[in-house]
Amino acid sequence: MDRTTIAFTAVFLRAEHGYIGFVEELPGVNSEGRTIEEARANLWSLAAVVFDEERARSKDLIGGKEVVREPFMVALGRGTAA
């Protein structure tokens, strides 16, 4: 299967024992690490697992059915909330 690269926003907060990271656009995808590098690696790994799990669930749901697959693109603004 071809893989597509899309960009998300990772946010890292300094915590008492290291860093906490999360992806703004993916609810529930968050991590921690003693260093920002460790938190970043953990976050990347978790995001990959989430996408792989969702693909597997989708495959089970549509297995054996006629489907149409197409790119889905959303233009997002970079504005800030007031």
CYANA upper distance limits for C-alpha pairs under 8 A (distance plus 0.5 A):
  8 PHE  CA     23 VAL  CA      7.26
  8 PHE  CA     24 GLU  CA      7.78
  8 PHE  CA     25 GLU  CA      6.93
  9 THR  CA     23 VAL  CA      6.08
  9 THR  CA     24 GLU  CA      6.12
  9 THR  CA     25 GLU  CA      7.38
 10 ALA  CA     21 GLY  CA      7.24
 10 ALA  CA     22 PHE  CA      6.17
 10 ALA  CA     23 VAL  CA      5.02
 10 ALA  CA     24 GLU  CA      6.88
 11 VAL  CA     21 GLY  CA      5.92
 11 VAL  CA     22 PHE  CA      5.93
 11 VAL  CA     23 VAL  CA      6.76
 11 VAL  CA     24 GLU  CA      7.55
 12 PHE  CA     19 TYR  CA      6.77
 12 PHE  CA     20 ILE  CA      6.01
 12 PHE  CA     21 GLY  CA      4.73
 12 PHE  CA     22 PHE  CA      7.19
 12 PHE  CA     36 ILE  CA      7.83
 12 PHE  CA     39 ALA  CA      8.42
 13 LEU  CA     19 TYR  CA      6.01
 13 LEU  CA     20 ILE  CA      5.69
 13 LEU  CA     21 GLY  CA      6.80
 14 ARG  CA     18 GLY  CA      6.58
 14 ARG  CA     19 TYR  CA      5.18
 14 ARG  CA     20 ILE  CA      7.07
 15 ALA  CA     19 TYR  CA      5.67
 15 ALA  CA     20 ILE  CA      7.04
 17 HIS  CA     34 ARG  CA      6.71
 18 GLY  CA     32 GLU  CA      7.83
 18 GLY  CA     33 GLY  CA      6.20
 18 GLY  CA     34 ARG  CA      4.63
 18 GLY  CA     35 THR  CA      6.00
 18 GLY  CA     36 ILE  CA      7.74
 19 TYR  CA     32 GLU  CA      5.99
 19 TYR  CA     33 GLY  CA      5.89
 19 TYR  CA     34 ARG  CA      6.68
 19 TYR  CA     35 THR  CA      6.66
 19 TYR  CA     36 ILE  CA      6.22
 19 TYR  CA     39 ALA  CA      6.67
 20 ILE  CA     30 ASN  CA      7.85
 20 ILE  CA     31 SER  CA      6.26
 20 ILE  CA     32 GLU  CA      4.80
 20 ILE  CA     33 GLY  CA      7.17
 20 ILE  CA     39 ALA  CA      7.02
 21 GLY  CA     30 ASN  CA      5.93
 21 GLY  CA     31 SER  CA      5.60
 21 GLY  CA     32 GLU  CA      6.39
 21 GLY  CA     39 ALA  CA      6.66
 21 GLY  CA     40 ARG  CA      7.52
 21 GLY  CA     43 LEU  CA      7.22
 22 PHE  CA     28 GLY  CA      8.43
 22 PHE  CA     29 VAL  CA      6.29
 22 PHE  CA     30 ASN  CA      4.52
 22 PHE  CA     31 SER  CA      6.78
 22 PHE  CA     43 LEU  CA      7.47
 23 VAL  CA     27 PRO  CA      7.75
 23 VAL  CA     29 VAL  CA      6.43
 23 VAL  CA     30 ASN  CA      7.02
 23 VAL  CA     43 LEU  CA      8.47
 29 VAL  CA     43 LEU  CA      7.58
 29 VAL  CA     46 LEU  CA      7.16
 29 VAL  CA     47 ALA  CA      6.76
 29 VAL  CA     50 VAL  CA      8.43
 30 ASN  CA     43 LEU  CA      6.58
 30 ASN  CA     46 LEU  CA      8.19
 31 SER  CA     39 ALA  CA      6.42
 31 SER  CA     40 ARG  CA      8.36
 31 SER  CA     42 ASN  CA      6.44
 31 SER  CA     43 LEU  CA      5.73
 31 SER  CA     46 LEU  CA      8.27
 32 GLU  CA     38 GLU  CA      7.99
 32 GLU  CA     39 ALA  CA      5.20
 32 GLU  CA     42 ASN  CA      7.53
 32 GLU  CA     43 LEU  CA      8.20
 33 GLY  CA     37 GLU  CA      8.14
 33 GLY  CA     38 GLU  CA      5.38
 33 GLY  CA     39 ALA  CA      4.59
 33 GLY  CA     40 ARG  CA      8.35
 33 GLY  CA     42 ASN  CA      7.88
 34 ARG  CA     38 GLU  CA      6.89
 34 ARG  CA     39 ALA  CA      7.58
 35 THR  CA     39 ALA  CA      6.76
 36 ILE  CA     40 ARG  CA      6.43
 37 GLU  CA     41 ALA  CA      6.63
 38 GLU  CA     42 ASN  CA      6.59
 39 ALA  CA     43 LEU  CA      6.54
 40 ARG  CA     44 TRP  CA      6.65
 41 ALA  CA     45 SER  CA      6.68
 42 ASN  CA     46 LEU  CA      6.64
 43 LEU  CA     47 ALA  CA      6.65
 44 TRP  CA     48 ALA  CA      6.76
 45 SER  CA     49 VAL  CA      6.80
 46 LEU  CA     50 VAL  CA      6.68
 47 ALA  CA     51 PHE  CA      6.78
 48 ALA  CA     52 ASP  CA      6.62
 49 VAL  CA     53 GLU  CA      6.50
 50 VAL  CA     54 GLU  CA      6.66
 51 PHE  CA     55 ARG  CA      6.64
 52 ASP  CA     56 ALA  CA      6.74
 53 GLU  CA     57 ARG  CA      6.72
 54 GLU  CA     58 SER  CA      6.61
 55 ARG  CA     59 LYS  CA      6.62
 56 ALA  CA     60 ASP  CA      6.81
 57 ARG  CA     61 LEU  CA      6.71
 58 SER  CA     62 ILE  CA      6.66
 59 LYS  CA     63 GLY  CA      6.08
 62 ILE  CA     66 GLU  CA      8.32
 62 ILE  CA     67 VAL  CA      7.84
